[in-house]
Amino acid sequence: MEFSERLKELRKKKGITQEELANSIYVSRSVIAKYESGVALPTNENIQKLASFFDVELSYFSDGDSQIELVSKDEHKRNLVFKIISIFGIIINSIYLIICGLPIFSKTNYTCTSTLGEICNFTNKYLSSFELANCVRVDEYNSIISGTLNNHSSMGIITLIFCVVDLFLFVLYLIRMKNKKSSLLLESAAIFLLITNIVLIVISISLV
């Protein structure tokens, strides 16, 4: 028996309409109609919802239907790939959150007295030996956040906020996946933020 036939049989036994079934698993009625007519196959997430709603094993829908098994395998591969991306994203965001406040970036300043007696500050590394002899060298160590703020930029703080949000999204995805729930919107948002964060991290470091 094909998936479409099994689904239609279960729905009729329960005595509900396509609209009622659609509302129960949060899809449109047209989606249920396509499932029952064999035009479309459900995602792994929707198969799980249907199995839970009708109180049957997942195997009830896949037994004898190689297409359903293929969809499940493809869904499993996609989840595995995104799980790897999630772990990578968590590592990248966590590293930034750890180092953004640590004073690990050095910056050399020179305080010099001009011929007019004025005290000037320089960060130029190419001062002449005579100029250097009349200057006091001060080595400063800045974090990403303090370094960007010293350069009148809030990029370090913006990156920090984005990393916190992205970290939350990746952790939320892993929790949902553990509970056998997935969300394409959540996945897309997390990946978009990860790419954005990598760019922001590079810009922030260059501004220190």
Summary of the structure (lengths in Angstrom):
residues: 208
radius of gyration: 29.0
end to end distance: 64.9
largest distance: 97.2
contacts: 577
relative contact order: 0.10
helix: 66%
strand: 10%
